[in-house]
Amino acid sequence: MWLEVDIASKTFKNAVGEQHDVLAGITFALGGGEVGVIVGPSGCGKSTMLRILAGLDHDYQGHVSRPADTRIGMVFQEPRLLPWRSVEDNVRLAAPLADEAKLSALFSVLELNAHRNHFPGELSLGLARRVALARAFAVEPDFLILDEPLASLDGALAARLRDQIAILVDSPSVTTLLVTHNIDDAIRLGDRVFLLSPRPARVLADLPIRAPRSARGEAEIAIIKADIARRIKGDSTERDAS
């Protein structure tokens, strides 16, 4: 497998010294070019896990294995654009050697060509999220980490951006890990869906989706959504009984 994750535990202490367990049994793997989607309740530690996978947090028990010299592109929950830099400059700061033709093609897919000289304060949230995606893809990542890139967008805009992400991760193929609360987005984008429990998070299920993204019909999506809902309800029932 291209990515192997085995996080036995992750804890932190609050301001008064109380210890909190965040992660407790995160084990999964992704093949090269696969899109994995993490689905779990708010506050269960999804963003903490992504920071570990990105190499930003080394204070945990376990290990993460991926190829050496992996180029990582990351999109955080907030776009995190520099307000005093234009859209193009925000992207080029992350990828100063980016090929002009490839960058133009990227801006075209994300419908940003008309906004290259605009500043973040002039952009809607949807446009700012597209710039954050452009910045991540401009480095030509081997491993793409997306932390709720479609959050706070209306349904139509989220669906449009979801389709753009699908195009980008397929050409060229990029190993991707996406966090979302939206089951529909998870099924339409993912090759594998990993369900997490409430904190301290553990993997409840690893659900492969066999059909290619472009071939997933509404009937198949409905079946997978029902399976996910059943598994989530089953875990909730087990916790209530204990």
Phi and psi restraints in degrees (value plus and minus 20) as a CYANA .aco file:
   2 TRP   PHI     -94.0   -54.0
   2 TRP   PSI     -61.5   -21.5
   3 LEU   PHI    -143.6  -103.6
   3 LEU   PSI     107.4   147.4
   4 GLU   PHI    -145.7  -105.7
   4 GLU   PSI     105.6   145.6
   5 VAL   PHI    -141.7  -101.7
   5 VAL   PSI     107.7   147.7
   6 ASP   PHI    -163.3  -123.3
   6 ASP   PSI      67.0   107.0
   7 ILE   PHI    -121.0   -81.0
   7 ILE   PSI      85.0   125.0
   8 ALA   PHI     -92.5   -52.5
   8 ALA   PSI     -59.7   -19.7
   9 SER   PHI    -182.9  -142.9
   9 SER   PSI     131.1   171.1
  10 LYS   PHI    -162.5  -122.5
  10 LYS   PSI     104.3   144.3
  11 THR   PHI    -148.2  -108.2
  11 THR   PSI     142.3   182.3
  12 PHE   PHI    -166.9  -126.9
  12 PHE   PSI     141.5   181.5
  13 LYS   PHI    -131.2   -91.2
  13 LYS   PSI     119.6   159.6
  14 ASN   PHI    -104.1   -64.1
  14 ASN   PSI    -194.7  -154.7
  15 ALA   PHI     -83.1   -43.1
  15 ALA   PSI     -43.1    -3.1
  16 VAL   PHI    -122.1   -82.1
  16 VAL   PSI      -8.0    32.0
  17 GLY   PHI      67.2   107.2
  17 GLY   PSI     -12.4    27.6
  18 GLU   PHI     -99.1   -59.1
  18 GLU   PSI     115.5   155.5
  19 GLN   PHI    -110.7   -70.7
  19 GLN   PSI     115.9   155.9
  20 HIS   PHI    -145.4  -105.4
  20 HIS   PSI     112.3   152.3
  21 ASP   PHI    -105.4   -65.4
  21 ASP   PSI     107.4   147.4
  22 VAL   PHI    -125.4   -85.4
  22 VAL   PSI     -71.1   -31.1
  23 LEU   PHI    -142.4  -102.4
  23 LEU   PSI     120.7   160.7
  24 ALA   PHI    -172.1  -132.1
  24 ALA   PSI      45.8    85.8
  25 GLY   PHI     100.0   140.0
  25 GLY   PSI      36.8    76.8
  26 ILE   PHI    -122.6   -82.6
  26 ILE   PSI      81.4   121.4
  27 THR   PHI    -150.7  -110.7
  27 THR   PSI     100.1   140.1
  28 PHE   PHI    -183.8  -143.8
  28 PHE   PSI     151.9   191.9
  29 ALA   PHI    -164.5  -124.5
  29 ALA   PSI     133.2   173.2
  30 LEU   PHI    -150.7  -110.7
  30 LEU   PSI     118.4   158.4
  31 GLY   PHI    -101.4   -61.4
  31 GLY   PSI     142.0   182.0
  32 GLY   PHI     -78.2   -38.2
  32 GLY   PSI     109.6   149.6
  33 GLY   PHI      64.2   104.2
  33 GLY   PSI     -25.0    15.0
  34 GLU   PHI     -96.8   -56.8
  34 GLU   PSI     132.3   172.3
  35 VAL   PHI    -129.4   -89.4
  35 VAL   PSI      92.9   132.9
  36 GLY   PHI    -121.1   -81.1
  36 GLY   PSI     121.2   161.2
  37 VAL   PHI    -142.9  -102.9
  37 VAL   PSI     108.1   148.1
  38 ILE   PHI    -118.2   -78.2
  38 ILE   PSI     104.8   144.8
  39 VAL   PHI    -143.8  -103.8
  39 VAL   PSI     108.1   148.1
  40 GLY   PHI    -186.3  -146.3
  40 GLY   PSI     143.9   183.9
  41 PRO   PHI     -87.2   -47.2
  41 PRO   PSI     138.7   178.7
  42 SER   PHI     -78.0   -38.0
  42 SER   PSI     118.3   158.3
  43 GLY   PHI      59.6    99.6
  43 GLY   PSI     -10.8    29.2
  44 CYS   PHI    -103.9   -63.9
  44 CYS   PSI     -29.1    10.9
  45 GLY   PHI      90.4   130.4
  45 GLY   PSI      -3.5    36.5
  46 LYS   PHI     -82.2   -42.2
  46 LYS   PSI     -67.3   -27.3
  47 SER   PHI     -86.3   -46.3
  47 SER   PSI     -55.8   -15.8
  48 THR   PHI     -80.5   -40.5
  48 THR   PSI     -63.2   -23.2
  49 MET   PHI     -82.1   -42.1
  49 MET   PSI     -62.0   -22.0
  50 LEU   PHI     -83.7   -43.7
  50 LEU   PSI     -57.4   -17.4
  51 ARG   PHI     -83.7   -43.7
  51 ARG   PSI     -56.8   -16.8
  52 ILE   PHI     -85.3   -45.3
  52 ILE   PSI     -65.6   -25.6
  53 LEU   PHI     -86.3   -46.3
  53 LEU   PSI     -49.6    -9.6
  54 ALA   PHI    -100.7   -60.7
  54 ALA   PSI     -26.6    13.4
  55 GLY   PHI      62.5   102.5
  55 GLY   PSI      -3.1    36.9
  56 LEU   PHI    -112.3   -72.3
  56 LEU   PSI     -31.8     8.2
  57 ASP   PHI    -158.6  -118.6
  57 ASP   PSI      96.4   136.4
  58 HIS   PHI    -127.7   -87.7
  58 HIS   PSI     -17.4    22.6
  59 ASP   PHI    -112.2   -72.2
  59 ASP   PSI      57.0    97.0
  60 TYR   PHI    -175.7  -135.7
  60 TYR   PSI     145.9   185.9
  61 GLN   PHI    -122.8   -82.8
  61 GLN   PSI     106.9   146.9
  62 GLY   PHI     113.4   153.4
  62 GLY   PSI    -180.7  -140.7
  63 HIS   PHI    -172.7  -132.7
  63 HIS   PSI     135.1   175.1
  64 VAL   PHI    -148.3  -108.3
  64 VAL   PSI     107.5   147.5
  65 SER   PHI    -139.2   -99.2
  65 SER   PSI     108.9   148.9
  66 ARG   PHI    -171.6  -131.6
  66 ARG   PSI     146.0   186.0
  67 PRO   PHI     -78.6   -38.6
  67 PRO   PSI     128.0   168.0
  68 ALA   PHI     -83.8   -43.8
  68 ALA   PSI     132.4   172.4
  69 ASP   PHI      39.8    79.8
  69 ASP   PSI      11.6    51.6
  70 THR   PHI     -87.2   -47.2
  70 THR   PSI     109.1   149.1
  71 ARG   PHI    -104.4   -64.4
  71 ARG   PSI     105.0   145.0
  72 ILE   PHI    -130.8   -90.8
  72 ILE   PSI     110.9   150.9
  73 GLY   PHI    -132.1   -92.1
  73 GLY   PSI     112.9   152.9
  74 MET   PHI    -152.4  -112.4
  74 MET   PSI     116.6   156.6
  75 VAL   PHI    -136.7   -96.7
  75 VAL   PSI      97.6   137.6
  76 PHE   PHI    -102.8   -62.8
  76 PHE   PSI     152.8   192.8
  77 GLN   PHI     -80.0   -40.0
  77 GLN   PSI     -57.5   -17.5
  78 GLU   PHI    -122.8   -82.8
  78 GLU   PSI     126.7   166.7
  79 PRO   PHI     -78.7   -38.7
  79 PRO   PSI     -51.7   -11.7
  80 ARG   PHI      34.0    74.0
  80 ARG   PSI      30.9    70.9
  81 LEU   PHI    -112.4   -72.4
  81 LEU   PSI     127.8   167.8
  82 LEU   PHI     -96.6   -56.6
  82 LEU   PSI      97.3   137.3
  83 PRO   PHI     -85.8   -45.8
  83 PRO   PSI     -42.1    -2.1
  84 TRP   PHI    -113.5   -73.5
  84 TRP   PSI     -13.7    26.3
  85 ARG   PHI    -136.3   -96.3
  85 ARG   PSI     126.0   166.0
  86 SER   PHI     -90.0   -50.0
  86 SER   PSI     150.7   190.7
  87 VAL   PHI     -76.5   -36.5
  87 VAL   PSI     -69.8   -29.8
  88 GLU   PHI     -83.3   -43.3
  88 GLU   PSI     -61.0   -21.0
  89 ASP   PHI     -86.0   -46.0
  89 ASP   PSI     -57.2   -17.2
  90 ASN   PHI     -80.0   -40.0
  90 ASN   PSI     -59.3   -19.3
  91 VAL   PHI     -93.6   -53.6
  91 VAL   PSI     -63.8   -23.8
  92 ARG   PHI     -89.7   -49.7
  92 ARG   PSI     -44.3    -4.3
  93 LEU   PHI     -82.0   -42.0
  93 LEU   PSI     -55.0   -15.0
  94 ALA   PHI    -100.4   -60.4
  94 ALA   PSI     -48.4    -8.4
  95 ALA   PHI    -156.6  -116.6
  95 ALA   PSI      51.9    91.9
  96 PRO   PHI     -83.7   -43.7
  96 PRO   PSI     -41.1    -1.1
  97 LEU   PHI    -122.2   -82.2
  97 LEU   PSI      -5.4    34.6
  98 ALA   PHI     -80.6   -40.6
  98 ALA   PSI     115.0   155.0
  99 ASP   PHI     -86.7   -46.7
  99 ASP   PSI     113.7   153.7
 100 GLU   PHI     -81.0   -41.0
 100 GLU   PSI     -61.1   -21.1
 101 ALA   PHI     -84.7   -44.7
 101 ALA   PSI     -62.9   -22.9
 102 LYS   PHI     -87.2   -47.2
 102 LYS   PSI     -57.5   -17.5
 103 LEU   PHI     -87.0   -47.0
 103 LEU   PSI     -61.8   -21.8
 104 SER   PHI     -82.9   -42.9
 104 SER   PSI     -59.5   -19.5
 105 ALA   PHI     -84.5   -44.5
 105 ALA   PSI     -58.9   -18.9
 106 LEU   PHI     -84.8   -44.8
 106 LEU   PSI     -66.1   -26.1
 107 PHE   PHI     -81.5   -41.5
 107 PHE   PSI     -54.2   -14.2
 108 SER   PHI     -87.8   -47.8
 108 SER   PSI     -66.3   -26.3
 109 VAL   PHI     -79.5   -39.5
 109 VAL   PSI     -60.7   -20.7
 110 LEU   PHI    -108.2   -68.2
 110 LEU   PSI     -15.0    25.0
 111 GLU   PHI      36.6    76.6
 111 GLU   PSI      28.5    68.5
 112 LEU   PHI    -134.1   -94.1
 112 LEU   PSI     -18.9    21.1
 113 ASN   PHI     -78.1   -38.1
 113 ASN   PSI     -56.1   -16.1
 114 ALA   PHI     -96.6   -56.6
 114 ALA   PSI     -25.9    14.1
 115 HIS   PHI    -138.4   -98.4
 115 HIS   PSI      -8.2    31.8
 116 ARG   PHI     -80.2   -40.2
 116 ARG   PSI     -52.1   -12.1
 117 ASN   PHI    -119.7   -79.7
 117 ASN   PSI     -16.5    23.5
 118 HIS   PHI     -99.6   -59.6
 118 HIS   PSI     141.2   181.2
 119 PHE   PHI    -125.8   -85.8
 119 PHE   PSI     135.8   175.8
 120 PRO   PHI     -71.3   -31.3
 120 PRO   PSI     -55.6   -15.6
 121 GLY   PHI     -84.8   -44.8
 121 GLY   PSI     -36.1     3.9
 122 GLU   PHI    -113.9   -73.9
 122 GLU   PSI     -20.3    19.7
 123 LEU   PHI    -123.5   -83.5
 123 LEU   PSI     128.5   168.5
 124 SER   PHI     -94.5   -54.5
 124 SER   PSI     148.3   188.3
 125 LEU   PHI     -81.1   -41.1
 125 LEU   PSI     -60.1   -20.1
 126 GLY   PHI     -81.5   -41.5
 126 GLY   PSI     -62.8   -22.8
 127 LEU   PHI     -86.7   -46.7
 127 LEU   PSI     -61.1   -21.1
 128 ALA   PHI     -81.8   -41.8
 128 ALA   PSI     -58.5   -18.5
 129 ARG   PHI     -85.8   -45.8
 129 ARG   PSI     -55.4   -15.4
 130 ARG   PHI     -86.1   -46.1
 130 ARG   PSI     -58.1   -18.1
 131 VAL   PHI     -85.0   -45.0
 131 VAL   PSI     -60.7   -20.7
 132 ALA   PHI     -81.1   -41.1
 132 ALA   PSI     -59.0   -19.0
 133 LEU   PHI     -86.2   -46.2
 133 LEU   PSI     -62.6   -22.6
 134 ALA   PHI     -80.2   -40.2
 134 ALA   PSI     -61.5   -21.5
 135 ARG   PHI     -81.2   -41.2
 135 ARG   PSI     -61.9   -21.9
 136 ALA   PHI     -88.6   -48.6
 136 ALA   PSI     -61.6   -21.6
 137 PHE   PHI     -96.0   -56.0
 137 PHE   PSI     -44.5    -4.5
 138 ALA   PHI     -82.7   -42.7
 138 ALA   PSI     -47.0    -7.0
 139 VAL   PHI     -99.5   -59.5
 139 VAL   PSI     -18.4    21.6
 140 GLU   PHI      31.7    71.7
 140 GLU   PSI      43.8    83.8
 141 PRO   PHI     -91.0   -51.0
 141 PRO   PSI     130.3   170.3
 142 ASP   PHI    -105.4   -65.4
 142 ASP   PSI     -50.1   -10.1
 143 PHE   PHI    -151.3  -111.3
 143 PHE   PSI      99.1   139.1
 144 LEU   PHI    -129.5   -89.5
 144 LEU   PSI     107.8   147.8
 145 ILE   PHI    -137.0   -97.0
 145 ILE   PSI     101.6   141.6
 146 LEU   PHI    -142.1  -102.1
 146 LEU   PSI      96.2   136.2
 147 ASP   PHI    -122.8   -82.8
 147 ASP   PSI      74.6   114.6
 148 GLU   PHI      30.6    70.6
 148 GLU   PSI      38.2    78.2
 149 PRO   PHI     -89.1   -49.1
 149 PRO   PSI     -35.0     5.0
 150 LEU   PHI    -126.3   -86.3
 150 LEU   PSI     -12.9    27.1
 151 ALA   PHI     -83.7   -43.7
 151 ALA   PSI     124.7   164.7
 152 SER   PHI      47.4    87.4
 152 SER   PSI      -3.4    36.6
 153 LEU   PHI    -123.4   -83.4
 153 LEU   PSI     128.6   168.6
 154 ASP   PHI     -88.9   -48.9
 154 ASP   PSI     143.2   183.2
 155 GLY   PHI     -76.7   -36.7
 155 GLY   PSI     -65.2   -25.2
 156 ALA   PHI     -86.1   -46.1
 156 ALA   PSI     -63.0   -23.0
 157 LEU   PHI     -88.2   -48.2
 157 LEU   PSI     -60.0   -20.0
 158 ALA   PHI     -82.3   -42.3
 158 ALA   PSI     -61.6   -21.6
 159 ALA   PHI     -84.1   -44.1
 159 ALA   PSI     -59.6   -19.6
 160 ARG   PHI     -85.1   -45.1
 160 ARG   PSI     -64.0   -24.0
 161 LEU   PHI     -89.7   -49.7
 161 LEU   PSI     -55.1   -15.1
 162 ARG   PHI     -79.6   -39.6
 162 ARG   PSI     -62.1   -22.1
 163 ASP   PHI     -85.2   -45.2
 163 ASP   PSI     -57.2   -17.2
 164 GLN   PHI     -86.5   -46.5
 164 GLN   PSI     -59.4   -19.4
 165 ILE   PHI     -82.7   -42.7
 165 ILE   PSI     -61.7   -21.7
 166 ALA   PHI     -79.4   -39.4
 166 ALA   PSI     -61.5   -21.5
 167 ILE   PHI     -82.8   -42.8
 167 ILE   PSI     -64.2   -24.2
 168 LEU   PHI     -89.5   -49.5
 168 LEU   PSI     -59.1   -19.1
 169 VAL   PHI     -95.3   -55.3
 169 VAL   PSI     -39.6     0.4
 170 ASP   PHI    -109.2   -69.2
 170 ASP   PSI     -37.3     2.7
 171 SER   PHI    -161.6  -121.6
 171 SER   PSI      77.9   117.9
 172 PRO   PHI     -96.0   -56.0
 172 PRO   PSI     149.6   189.6
 173 SER   PHI     -86.2   -46.2
 173 SER   PSI     105.8   145.8
 174 VAL   PHI    -144.6  -104.6
 174 VAL   PSI     109.1   149.1
 175 THR   PHI     -87.6   -47.6
 175 THR   PSI     104.1   144.1
 176 THR   PHI    -151.9  -111.9
 176 THR   PSI     120.9   160.9
 177 LEU   PHI    -147.1  -107.1
 177 LEU   PSI     102.2   142.2
 178 LEU   PHI    -140.9  -100.9
 178 LEU   PSI     114.3   154.3
 179 VAL   PHI    -123.9   -83.9
 179 VAL   PSI     114.1   154.1
 180 THR   PHI    -173.7  -133.7
 180 THR   PSI     135.5   175.5
 181 HIS   PHI    -115.3   -75.3
 181 HIS   PSI     -30.4     9.6
 182 ASN   PHI    -112.9   -72.9
 182 ASN   PSI      91.2   131.2
 183 ILE   PHI     -82.3   -42.3
 183 ILE   PSI     -58.0   -18.0
 184 ASP   PHI     -81.5   -41.5
 184 ASP   PSI     -65.4   -25.4
 185 ASP   PHI     -81.7   -41.7
 185 ASP   PSI     -61.3   -21.3
 186 ALA   PHI     -78.5   -38.5
 186 ALA   PSI     -65.4   -25.4
 187 ILE   PHI     -93.1   -53.1
 187 ILE   PSI     -57.2   -17.2
 188 ARG   PHI     -94.8   -54.8
 188 ARG   PSI     -44.9    -4.9
 189 LEU   PHI    -122.7   -82.7
 189 LEU   PSI     -51.9   -11.9
 190 GLY   PHI    -105.5   -65.5
 190 GLY   PSI     132.5   172.5
 191 ASP   PHI    -114.4   -74.4
 191 ASP   PSI     -46.3    -6.3
 192 ARG   PHI    -159.4  -119.4
 192 ARG   PSI     120.9   160.9
 193 VAL   PHI    -136.9   -96.9
 193 VAL   PSI     105.5   145.5
 194 PHE   PHI    -128.6   -88.6
 194 PHE   PSI     100.3   140.3
 195 LEU   PHI    -114.5   -74.5
 195 LEU   PSI     109.5   149.5
 196 LEU   PHI    -127.5   -87.5
 196 LEU   PSI     129.8   169.8
 197 SER   PHI    -103.1   -63.1
 197 SER   PSI     150.2   190.2
 198 PRO   PHI     -80.7   -40.7
 198 PRO   PSI     146.2   186.2
 199 ARG   PHI     -80.6   -40.6
 199 ARG   PSI     118.0   158.0
 200 PRO   PHI     -94.7   -54.7
 200 PRO   PSI     108.8   148.8
 201 ALA   PHI     -88.2   -48.2
 201 ALA   PSI     120.1   160.1
 202 ARG   PHI    -158.1  -118.1
 202 ARG   PSI     141.6   181.6
 203 VAL   PHI    -102.1   -62.1
 203 VAL   PSI      98.3   138.3
 204 LEU   PHI    -102.7   -62.7
 204 LEU   PSI     -56.2   -16.2
 205 ALA   PHI    -179.3  -139.3
 205 ALA   PSI     128.7   168.7
 206 ASP   PHI    -139.7   -99.7
 206 ASP   PSI      87.1   127.1
 207 LEU   PHI    -130.0   -90.0
 207 LEU   PSI      86.0   126.0
 208 PRO   PHI     -95.2   -55.2
 208 PRO   PSI     124.6   164.6
 209 ILE   PHI    -134.8   -94.8
 209 ILE   PSI      91.8   131.8
 210 ARG   PHI     -94.9   -54.9
 210 ARG   PSI     -59.8   -19.8
 211 ALA   PHI     -90.8   -50.8
 211 ALA   PSI     121.2   161.2
 212 PRO   PHI     -78.5   -38.5
 212 PRO   PSI     132.5   172.5
 213 ARG   PHI     -72.6   -32.6
 213 ARG   PSI     -63.2   -23.2
 214 SER   PHI     -90.8   -50.8
 214 SER   PSI     -33.5     6.5
 215 ALA   PHI    -127.4   -87.4
 215 ALA   PSI     -12.5    27.5
 216 ARG   PHI    -102.8   -62.8
 216 ARG   PSI      93.1   133.1
 217 GLY   PHI    -109.1   -69.1
 217 GLY   PSI     149.5   189.5
 218 GLU   PHI     -82.4   -42.4
 218 GLU   PSI     -55.2   -15.2
 219 ALA   PHI     -85.1   -45.1
 219 ALA   PSI     -64.7   -24.7
 220 GLU   PHI     -86.1   -46.1
 220 GLU   PSI     -61.6   -21.6
 221 ILE   PHI     -80.3   -40.3
 221 ILE   PSI     -61.5   -21.5
 222 ALA   PHI     -83.3   -43.3
 222 ALA   PSI     -59.4   -19.4
 223 ILE   PHI     -84.5   -44.5
 223 ILE   PSI     -64.3   -24.3
 224 ILE   PHI     -86.5   -46.5
 224 ILE   PSI     -60.8   -20.8
 225 LYS   PHI     -80.9   -40.9
 225 LYS   PSI     -60.2   -20.2
 226 ALA   PHI     -85.8   -45.8
 226 ALA   PSI     -58.5   -18.5
 227 ASP   PHI     -84.2   -44.2
 227 ASP   PSI     -63.7   -23.7
 228 ILE   PHI     -83.2   -43.2
 228 ILE   PSI     -65.1   -25.1
 229 ALA   PHI     -80.6   -40.6
 229 ALA   PSI     -59.7   -19.7
 230 ARG   PHI     -84.6   -44.6
 230 ARG   PSI     -61.5   -21.5
 231 ARG   PHI     -87.8   -47.8
 231 ARG   PSI     -60.4   -20.4
 232 ILE   PHI     -84.6   -44.6
 232 ILE   PSI     -62.9   -22.9
 233 LYS   PHI     -84.7   -44.7
 233 LYS   PSI     -59.0   -19.0
 234 GLY   PHI     -82.6   -42.6
 234 GLY   PSI     -60.6   -20.6
 235 ASP   PHI     -86.6   -46.6
 235 ASP   PSI     -60.2   -20.2
 236 SER   PHI     -82.7   -42.7
 236 SER   PSI     -60.1   -20.1
 237 THR   PHI     -84.9   -44.9
 237 THR   PSI     -61.3   -21.3
 238 GLU   PHI     -82.7   -42.7
 238 GLU   PSI     -61.0   -21.0
 239 ARG   PHI     -88.5   -48.5
 239 ARG   PSI     -58.9   -18.9
 240 ASP   PHI     -85.3   -45.3
 240 ASP   PSI     -56.3   -16.3
 241 ALA   PHI     -90.3   -50.3
 241 ALA   PSI     -50.5   -10.5
